[in-house]
Amino acid sequence: MIQTQEQLLSYLDSIKGENYLGIDTEFRRIDTYYPKLCLVQISSANSIECIDVLSIPDLEPLFEKLYNKDTVWIVHSARQDIEAFYLLSERLPNTLFDTQIAAALLNLPLQVSYQALTEQFEGVFLEKAHTRFDWTKRPLPDDVMEYALDDVRYLLPIYKKLKAKLKTTNKLDWLIEETNALLKYELYDAPIDNIFQKIKGISRLNERYHTLAFQLCAWRENTARRKNKPRKWIMSDEKLLDYACKKIFLSSKSQDKFNGFITSTDIIFKQDAPTNNHKPLSNFEKDSKRQLQQSINNIAKEYNLPPELLITSKSLSKYIRGDLNVSLCRGWRSKLFNKEN
């Protein structure tokens, strides 16, 4: 394991000609708002290594390699790994190949595990014995190290096989479109508007309470980030909505802090909640949905895709009611749907 600055520089020199890197991370995020990056595993054509980021003072040389314009990240379910790096580097990869997304485009389950892929493509069964390990602990036991290395050991050979299949089926451009969606800064530094939209139950809140709910959401987010604590530890979604519609009230101390935040921030507190209609589908809408679902199933069968990769049942209901922001209305999905309908 690489644990010193000198070892890191020597390792990076040894892979300076390697552009395709299998990457995985181990981090802790049980009691914090931000993930604490603890370990980075990297595989290349000729090596496999763990980097103990907790013991290395300057990670900039590593970032220079990872964010080089010629470096291709090969990652399984990449979003959390990208986020863990982004919080330290404030940068995003230039090119990404996500093996989970690639597998879904080849009609494997949407959330297929890395272990399932190693078994199917490499004939190797990996035990998930340390999924709840505290990665801040040092020294790392040998079996834990091997477990971490296994998470990148098979990424490059799996990548080559998945890429070949995507080329054969003319789906490589679809993968590029899907992974490019992960390379947007707003995913990793989400504006309050986006967080507000994801509050559980917000779409059912009466519109006269929207402004206060948005203010509470902003205050909660600011507090969670400042204290580096999970937002639900600061205030649950359920309580936030109860405070917004004044079913319950903040303590006088919390109210003073809330008021101080509102008067000192430059956030514009005007936000509409989602307008999804939660009424049950009418008989006409149900018939329309059944017909469209059958069409989706036919397209999925023809192109060897999981139907839910084209559009989920929930999003299809939204589409029936005129929501054109669903996945079916964008990119390669839209082309397939319009071609067949």
CORZI-V168410 format. One line per field, one symbol per residue. ss: DSSP state (A for helix, B for strand, O for the rest). phi: phi as a letter, one per 40 degrees, with the letter a starting at -180 (. if undefined). psi: psi as a letter, one per 40 degrees, with the letter a starting at -180 (. if undefined). A space follows every 50 residues. Layout:
# CORZI-V168410
ss->???
phi->???
psi->???
This chain:
# CORZI-V168410
ss->OBOOAAAAAAAAAAOOOOOBBBBBBBBBOOOOOOOBBBBBBBBOOOOBBB BBOOOOOOOAAAAAAAOOOOOBBBBOOOAAAAAAAAAAAOOOOOBBBBAA AAAAAOOOOOOOOAAAAAAAAAOOOOOOOOOOOOOOOOOOOAAAAAAAAA AAAOAAAAAAAAAAAAAAOOOAAAAAAAAAOOOOAAAOOOOAAAAAAOOO OAAAOOAAAAAAAAAAAAAAAAAAAAAOOOAAAAOOAAAAAAAAOOOOOO OAAAAAAAAAAAAAOOOOOOOOOOOOOOOOOOAAAAAAAAAAAAAAAAAA AAOOOOAAAAOOAAAAAAAAOOOOOOAAAOAAAAAAAAAAO
phi->.cbbccccccccccbcccbbbcbabbabacbbcccccbabbbbbcbaaab bcccbbcbcddcccccbccccbcbbbfcdccccdcdccbfbbdcbbbccc cdcccbgcddbdcccccccccbgbcbcbcbcbcccccbcccdccccdccc cbdbccccdccccccccccfbccccdccccccbbdccbaccddccdcccc gccccdccbccccccccccccccccccfbdccccacdccdcccccgcbbc cccccccccccccccbcccaaccdbdcccdccdccccccccccccccccc ccbfbcdcccaccccccccdcgccccdccbfcccccccccb
psi->hheiddddddddddedehdhhhhiihihfdfidihhhdihhhiadeihih hgedehdhedddddddeidehhhhihgedddddddddddfiiidhhhhdd ddddeefiidfhiddddddddefhhhhgefdfiheeiiihiddddddddd eededdddddddddddddefeddddddddddefhdedeghiddddddehh edeehhdeedddddddddddddddddefihddddhiddddddddefdiii iddddddddddddeiehhghhhiifhheiiiidddddddddddddddddd ddegihdeddhiddddddddeeheeideeiadddddddde.
